[in-house]
């Protein structure tokens, strides 16, 4: 859903910053609202850069679960259980991965701070 200049103008009026009717031809503040709407749309189109891939993946899984017949979801759950995946095991694996990623990030930051030091 794209924002329009009118949407931005309504938000500006609601915030109490300006008042009046929306008419971008005669009111330069309304024209600025049109420009601002375009800039906001550009930034919002890059939404995928704001959210980690994990959140997008989890949102996609929730959407899939909501739109898939319950029997299919339960069959997948049964299959995963038969393969040895349990909720406790999955949670533990996630925690291990988080710790591993944090350790790797800390190690990388340490290496970058020590790069300029040359010792024999």
Secondary structure, DSSP 4 states (H G I P E B T S, - for coil): ----HHHHHHHHHHTTS--S---TTT-HHHHHHHHHHHHHHHHHHTGGGTS-HHHHHHHHHHHHHHHS-HHHHHHHHHHHHHTT--HHHHHHHHHHHHHHHHHHHHHHHHHHHHTT----
